[in-house]
């Protein structure tokens, strides 16, 4: 790193530190000006708009954050992950010729206190957790290449006995935790407020009726209590929802969004139901028409509601197609197998045997990279439901293995049905892409 770069990073850090206490009071414009050098390096307007929306909503939410939470959001999520890590990321790119992912998903345990219908992780082994020293090494190696943002999933992360020690040990990184919320009480919320570097995102399926149908009759009340405890203690949190054919329209309705904004949610994550895990069922997948409706509603919500929302299947245009295979992220499961995506249960490498850098640059992950984006239409990003032949080709080419019994059905038994779905959705998505996303001077038939 040059002296000029060192001075710039030091100056940025100093400026950011100086605004932590007064963050809720400064203007949106002043806040963005401090980090605009990083925000505006993004080329696409949609990417810049999304990141600005995220930063502004973080600033607004900071008024209710506990002091430690506010400090960690600013210093870990913004300063370390978005700014200070950049020289290390640049060095990785110069050495390997590819950019490292911007976050890593880790499943340290697959144990869970619920038995939800359709659980994507149901088939993984629940006998042993990912060794604690391996979890720590993953984060240490990630930090060394400029990655400071991590997602903890499972299983249920709050049954993992090392969770709080893990968050404390890596107090310069920032974590998002996908959880069913039923273990979060006032005591847990206080711990999270003290640690400051974790954002729980609690799974719901709609309102009480829909959530109870999938997660059990007692879960809704416990989820509501968990959100109240987090809100009361100044912990940043959000919701996570799996869109199905049955709840797709409900979970993007004004009624639904307004309810969770009023509960204090800062962020909402949307996942398309994928036929893997426990009793896979293609009839649960939103129809192509429903998926496109959700896309339109997500765009409307961003403009009209005081919440950050993101849709992993409909926001391909924000990340130029598929995020998987180490391009933006990867998933390390409980056995140490490194999967290209949380929903693609195939691997060719195990983190217990290789370094993170070796995995990121492995032939398996590079097979995804060299094909991305899989089509010019970034509304069709996925190798499972939009470009299923791509996943089959990569698995055959690299000799990747399925990471649990039954995972292979996504490329065997379900192949014909997924081909039919991808074609049906493709007809809708191609028309939308050409009409709404392609500039007039570049309009052409999208193949």
N, C-alpha and C positions, 0 to 999 in steps of 0.2 A: 504494500500500500504506500502510495506517495505521501509526502509531507502535506501536500494540498488536500488530499483525501482525508488524512488523519485530522487535520484542522477542521474540515467541513463536518466530519462525524462528531467531533468534540463540540463544535458550536451548536449543532442540531440537538445533541443530547442535553447540553446546558439549557438551551431554549425550552426544550420539552419539560425538563425538571422544574423550570421556573413557573410553568403554568399549571402544575398539578393541583395546587391548592385553590387556584382561582379559575380552574377550567370551566365550572358551570356558569361563571359570570362573563367570560370573554365572548366576543361575537363569533358567529360561525365563520365569517371571513377571516378573522385573525387566527383562529384555530387552523383552518385549512392552509393559511399562508405559511405556517410553521412546517407543515409536512408536504406542501404542494410540490416540492421538488421530486418527491417520490410518487405522489398521486398522478401528476401530469406526465410522467414518463410512460404511462400506459397509452397505447396508440389509439385504441378505439374509444369513441365517446361513451358507449354503453358501459365499458369497463370503468372509465373515469367517473361516470355518474353513480355507478353502484358503490365504488369505494368512497366517494365523497358522501354519499348517503349513509354509509356505514360509520364514517368518522363523525359526521354531524350528529347521528343518533347516539353514538357513544358519548359525545359531549353532553347532549341533553340528559342522558341517563346518569351521567356522573354526579348530578345533584343529589341523587338518592343512594349512591354507592357508599359503602363503608370506606374509610380512609385507605385501608390496605388494598381493597379492591380497586379503587381509583388509581392508586400508585402502580399496581401490577398491570392494569389495563394499559396505562400510558407507557410505562417503562418496558414491560415484557412484550405485549401484543403489538404496540406501535413502534417503540424505539428499537427493541431488540429484533423482533421478527421482520418488521418492514424496512428498517433503516440500518442498524448496526450489523445485521447479518449479511448485507449486500456484498461487501468485499470478499467474504469467505465464499459466497455463492459464485462470485465472479471468478475466483481462483479455481473452484471446482469446474466451472465451465471451460476455462482455459486449459485445464489438465485433461478433461475427458471429452470435450467437444459437445456436451449437452448440459442443459441447466438442471440443477437438482430440484426435487419437488419442493413445494412451499409448506407442506405439512405431512405428517405421518399419522396413520391410525393404528392404534395398538389395542389388542384384546387380551389383557392379562389374565382374565378368567372367563370361563363359559358357564360358571355356576350362576344360578338365578333363583330368586324366590317366587317367580311366576312361571306359568306354562301357557304362554300366549299362542293362540291358533295362528298358523302361518309364519311363525318365527323364522327369520332367515338363518339364524345361527343354531337352530335346534340340533342338527346332526353332529356338531363338533363334540369332541370328548369333554366331559365335565369332571374327569378324574383328577387331573393335575393342572395347576396354574402355570403360566409362563414364568420361569425362574426369575426372582427379583433382580438378581445381578444382570440378567440378560435385558430386562426392562431398562435398568439404569444405563447399561452400555449403549442401547439403542439411542437414548436421548443424548448421551454424551457425544456419540459419533455424529448425531444429527446436528447438535450445536456446533461441532467443529467444522461443518460445511454450511453453516448459516441458517439452519432450520430451528426455529424457536416456538413453533406452534404445533400442538399435538392434539389428537382426538383420542379419548379413551372410551372404548365400547366393550361389548361382551356378548353374552352374559350380562350380569348386572354389576357394574363397577363398584357399587357401594357395599357389596359383599366381599370384595377383595381386601384382605386384612392389611395389606401394605399401602393402600391408597393414600392415606394422609401423609405417611412417611415419604412416599414417592413424590407427592406434590411439594412437600417441604424441601426435600433434597434438591429438586430442580426448580428452585424459587426464582430463577431468571428466565424460565420458559412459561408459556401460557397454554392452558389445557381447556378443551371443551369435553364435557362428559355426557354421553348419551345414557340416560337412566330411565327406569320406570317410575322413579320418584317416590316409591312407597316406603323407602327406608329413611328419607330425608325428614327430619324433625327439627325442632328448635336447636337442639344440641349440635346436630350436623351442620345446620345453617351457620351457627356461630363459629364452628371450626373453619368453614369455607370463607367466612368473612375475615377471619384472622389470617388465613393463608393468602387469600386475595387473588390467586392465579388460576382459578377454575370457574368455568361457566357451565352449570348443569342445564341440559336440554331434555325436558321431560316428555315422554311419549304419551300421546293421546290419540284417539281415533275419531274425534268429533266431540260431542258432549257426553253426558253420563251414560245414556243408552248405548251409544256406539262403543265407548271405551269399555264399559262393563261386558259387552258381548264378546270382546276379544280378550280382555285382560282380567276379568273377574268382577264380581258384584261389589267388592269392597274397595276397589282401586281408585275410583273417582274421588271419593271423600279424602283419601290419603294424598292423592295428587293435589287437590285443592289446598289441603293443609300444608303440604310441602311448598307450594308456590307462595302461600301466605308467610311461611317461616322465612323463606329466602328473601322475599320482599321486605319484610320487617327488619331483617338483619343487614340489608344493604348489599346483597349478593346479586350480581348480574345473572340472569337466567332466561330461558326461552322454552319453546315447545318444539316437539318433533312429531311429525304425523306421516303415516303411510297411507297414501291415496289408493283406494280400491274402487272397483266399480260401484260399490255401495255407498261410499262416503265422499267421493271425489268432489261433487258440487258443494256439499256442506262445508268442507274444510277450507274452502276459499270464499265462503260467503261473508258479507259484511258482519252478520250476527256473530259468526265464529271469531273473526279477527278482532272485532270490538271487545268481545268477551275477554280474550287473552291479553289484549292491550291493557284493559282495565285491571286484570290480575297482576300486571307488572311485567309481562314478558317483553324483553328487549329484542328477541330474534325468534324467527320461526323457520324450521327446516322442513322441506317436503321431499318425500321419497315415493317413487312409483312402486307399487307392489310388483315384486319379481318372483316368479314361480320357482323358488329354491327353498331349502330348509324343511320345515315341518309340513308335510302333506301339500306339496306344491299344486296350485290350481290356477290354470290360465283364465278361468272364468272370473277370478277375483281381480284381474288386471283391468284398469280403466280402459274403456274403449278408445280407439284413436280419436274420436270426436271429443270424448271427455278429457283426454290428455291435452288436446289443443285448447279446450275451454279453460283448463287450469292455467295454461301458459298465459292466456290473455288476462285472466284474473290476477295472476302474480304481478304482471306489469302495472295493472290498475292499482293494486294494493300498495306498491312501492310509491306511487304518486300521491295517494290519498290518505294513507294511514301512518301513524307514528310508530312504525316497527320495521325492522330489517327482515326481509323474507328472501329465501333462496330455494330453488327447485333443482334437484340434481339431474333431472331428466329434461327439463325445459329451459335450463339456463346455459345450454351448450354454447350459445353465441357469446356469453361472457368469458368463456375460457377456451374459445376456438376449438370446440368439439369435445372429445373425450378427455377426462382428467386423469385416467388410470395409467397404470404401467410406469409409474414414477414421473410422469410428465408434471402433474400437480400433486399427486399423492400416491400412496401405496398402503396396503394393510398387512400387518404382522399378526397372525392369529395365535391362539393359545398354545399351539404346538411349535411355534417359531417359523412356520411356513410363511413365506412372503408372497402374498397374493397381489395381483395388479389392482384389484378393486375389492371392496367389502362384499360385493355381490358376485364376483367371479372367483369361484372356489377351486382354483387351479394354481399350482406353484411349480417352480423348477429349482428353487433355492430355499435354504433354511438359515435364519439369522443366527442360529446357534453355531453354525459351521462357517459362516462368511461374514465379512464386514458389511456395513450398510452401503458403502461405496461400491463394493463388488456386486451387491444385489442390484443396485440402481443401474449399473452398467452391464448387467448380465444379458446374454443372448435372448432370454425370455422377455425381459422388459424392453430391450431394444427392438424386438419384433413388433411391439405395440408402437413404439416411437416412430419407426420408419413408415408406418401406415397412417399415422395421425396427421390431420383429421381424415377419417375414413371416407368422408364425402364432403363436397363443397358446402353442403347444407348442414350447418352446425346445430340445427334443430333435430338432427338425427345422429346423436353422438355415440350411442351405446352399442357395445359389441354383443350384448345379450339380446336386446329386443329391437334394435334398429339396423344393425349390421351383423347378424348372427354368423354369417359365413366367415367373417374376420376372426372371430374367436375360435371357430373350428380349425381354420387354417393355422393359426398361431400354435394351438395345442398340438396339432399334428407335426408342425415344422420343428418345434422345440422339444417335443417329448415330455411336456409338462404333465404332472400327475394331479389327480383330483385330491383335495385335501380332507375329504371325509366320504364315507359311503353315500352313494347316491348323487354326488355332485355332478357326475358325468352326464346325468340325464338331460341337463340343459343343452348339451350338444348332440345327444343321441335321441332318446325317446320323444323329447319335446321339439325336435328340430323342425319338423314339418309345420307344426302350429305356430312356432315363432317366426318362420319364414312368411307365413300368411299374415301374421300380425304386422311384421315390419313392412310388408308391401302395402297393406291397408293404411297404416299410419304414414308411410312414405308419400302416398298420393296427396294426403292432406298437407303434410309438412312441406313438400316441394312447392305446392301452390302458395302457401303462406310465405315461405322463404323468398320466392321470386317476387311476390307482390309487396311484402312489407319490409324486407331486409336488404334486398339487392338494389343498389342505386339505379336510378332510371337509365343512366348511360351505360350500365353494365348488364342490364336485364337480358337474360337468355334462358333457355331451357336448362333446368338443373337436372343432371342425370343422377 
